[in-house]
């Protein structure tokens, strides 16, 4: 008589290890470049620049096609994820899961939010990303640090 349970038991730890590996790989690729890796052309959408250099990463650019209703919609439309600070709803604490943990950053560091026209100078936003409505053709910028602008000219 052939027992199938003898073969199932050794596979359970292997399946658990495979699931853990997949979860870890998913977490490690969370800061990968967004799916839309280029600036928008003309007024086809809102270009989003995210400067991860203070966190050991690179500057990434994406395009949120159409007319996003807010800076947060442009951020996600360009392929980036975000999370609010747990104690300060509305305050962006992480972009693409960085910094991790969100409240582990120095008190002087935060995600600053900027606007520009293509090729123009950055202007610090006077509104939060949930309240600002970027127009197609504009460029949105995010930089982590002590309020410095993104490290490239608005594409």
N, C-alpha and C positions, 0 to 999 in steps of 0.2 A: 504494500500500500504506500502511495506517495503522499507525503505531507506537504501541503503548500504553505502552512503556517511557519514552517522552519525557514522558508525562504523570505517570508514577509518581514519577520523580525529584523534581520540584518538590513533590510532595505529602508526601514523606518528612520534610523539615524542618518542614512545617506540622503533620504528625501528631506529631512530637516536641515541637514548641512547645505543641500542645494538651495533650499528656500532662503536660508540665512545668507548664502553667497549672493543670490539674486538681489536680496534686499540691500546688502552692503554695496553692490555694484550700482544699484539704482541711486543710493544715497551719494556715492562718490561721483556720479555723473550729474548731480543736480545743478552744478555750476557750469555745465557744458555750455558752449555757445548756443544762443537761441536758434530755433528752426529758421527764422528769417534773418540771415546773417548780413544783410546789406541795408544801406540807407534807402529810404523811399525816393523815387524819382519824381520831381515836380510836386504836384499836389495829390499824388495817389494815396497818401496816408501821412502818418506822423512818424518821423524817425526818432528812435530812442537810443541813447548812448548811456551805457552803464560802465562806470570806471571802478573796477575791482582791484586796482594796483595796490592800494593801501592794505589789501587783504591777501596779497601775494598772487593775485590773478592778473588778468589783462583787461583792456578796454574792449567792450563788446558793443556791437551795433545791431539793431533790428528794426524792422518796419512794421508798424501797426496799420494795416490797410484800411482805407475808408476814413471815416470821421469818428474816432473814439470819443465817447462822451466825457471822459475825464483823463487826467494823467495816469491814474491807476489802470484804467481800461487800455490806454496806450501802452503801458508797461507790459501788461499781460498779452495784449494783442501782438506785441513785438517778440513774444516768446519767453518772457521772463516771469518768474513767480515772485510773490512777495508775501510777507507776514507782518502783522502789526505787533507792536510791543505788547506783552500781556497785561501790563499795568496802565498803558496809555493807548487805548483804542484810537485808531486813525493815524498813529505815528508809525511810519514804516521802519521796522526794525531789521528785517532781513530781505535781501533780494537774492534769489536762487540759493536760499538757505545759508547765506553769508551775512554777517559773521555768525559763527555757530559756537556756543549758544548765542542767541540774540542779545541777551542782557549780559554777556561776558565781555563786551567791548569796553574800552575806556570811557569814562563819563563824558569826555570832550569829543568823542567820535560818534558820528551819526550819518545817515544817508541824507545828504543835502540834495535839493531839487532845483533844477535850472531850466531855462528856456532860451532858445536862440532861433534865428533864421538860418537857412543853409549858408554856411561860410561866415556867419556873423559871430558877434561876441556873445558870450554867455551872460544871462541876467538871472540873479537869484530870485526864486519864486516868492512872491508875497502871499500866495495862497497854497494850501495843502494840495497834494496830488488828487485827492478825492473831490476837491472843489473846483480845480482849474479845468477848463474845457479847451484843449489845444485844437487849433485849426489845422486842417490838412495842409501839408507843406511846412509846418513848423517842426522844430527839433526839440525834444525833451532830453534833459541830461540828469544823471544821478551820479554822485560821487561819494564814496565813504571816506570819512575823515573829520577834520575839524571845521568843516564848512567850505572847503576849497572846491572850485569848479572842476568839471571833468578835464582830464589831461590832454584832450585833443580839441582842435577847432571843430565847431559844429559841422558835420559833413553835409 
